[in-house]
């Protein structure tokens, strides 16, 4: 019971503004995102959107293309096997 009284007393002493959330300006916006700054990574290198690379898959080496999927850069693996070099 004593601890409840102490907690209630401390809550009464706290300034009212401490319990309020700060109001963010409606005009503040996140900086514009440049999609050209996004890259895919593979084999220790970075690849720009649209670039293709040969990746190992369960079906064997396949050609994959770097692309954006719902705000995330990812590899789109094709059915095309990698060209022999």
Secondary structure, 3 states (H helix, E strand, C coil): CHHHHHHHHHHHHCCHHHHCCCCCCCCCCCCCCCHHHCEEEECCEEEECCCEEEEEECCEEEEEEEEEECCEEEEEEEEEECCCC
